[in-house]
Amino acid sequence: MSRLLIAPTVRLHAEWLEAHAEWGPGLHEDGFGIAETDDVESAEGFATWVARLTSQPNATLRWILEDNRVQGGIALRHHLHEQNGHIGYGIRPSARGRGLATWALGEILNHASTLGIPRVMLVCLADNLPSTKTIERHGGVPTDTQHRGDRSVRRYWINLANSDD
């Protein structure tokens, strides 16, 4: 089984659409960074969206591939976003439970470290046990739980700086 993190690309339009369709309509955390106004169905709209994703100077966005299938997405914001933290990710429902999120998070944490980011914040729904386990496997320490409307989110910090520095 081969796993890769790759920059968004128009060459995987059909594969990406398949993954995206699995989440179904409505708001969901897919790690893809889609705005309500993005047209991802047409080739032209998809190309415009991919160009926007890949041109963000203060973020690293990657698609999670396993055996050449788009299984999810992960985003690293190079500066803290108070509401969403530094990192957001999502794995399509049929690919969950196989360690993909844990693997992808480890890869993006390594990248954050190479950028000199000393610690990162991650935010997840408080009742999302798989995501909390993924974050905690990488040393995530819960700091607080916030209530946002009818949902509760938990914030975690992961230290990346070497304690010997």
C-alpha positions, 0 to 999 in steps of 0.5 A: 500500500503506497501513501503520499501527500501531494499538492492539489492537482487538476490531474486527479479531478475524477478521483477527487470528485469520487472522494468528495461525493462520499461525504455527501452534501452539506457542511462537513470537515473534509480537509479540502478547503472548499468555499460555498462559491467554489465550482468543483464539478466543472473542469474549469471551476476545478482548475480555478479552485486548485489554482487558488489552493496551490497559490496560498503563500501562508498555507500548505495544502495536501491531498492524502493518497493511498494507492492513487486514490484520494482519501482525504486532505490536510492543511497546515496554516503557517500562522495560527488561526484562532478559530481553526488552529494551524492544522485541519484534516479529513479522511473520507468515510470509507478510508477511516480506521486505517491510520491514514489521519495519524500518518498524514498528521505526522507528515504535516507535523514534520513539514511544520517543524522544517518551517520553524513553527515551534508548536501547532494548535489543532481543533476538533469536535469534542465528541470526535473520538478518532480525531482526538486519539489521532491528535493525542498520538502525536503528543497533543495536549488538550487546552480547553473546550469551547462551545460554538453554537450547538457544538463543542470543540476541543483545542490541542497544542502539539510542541514541535520544538526540540526541548534540547534547544 
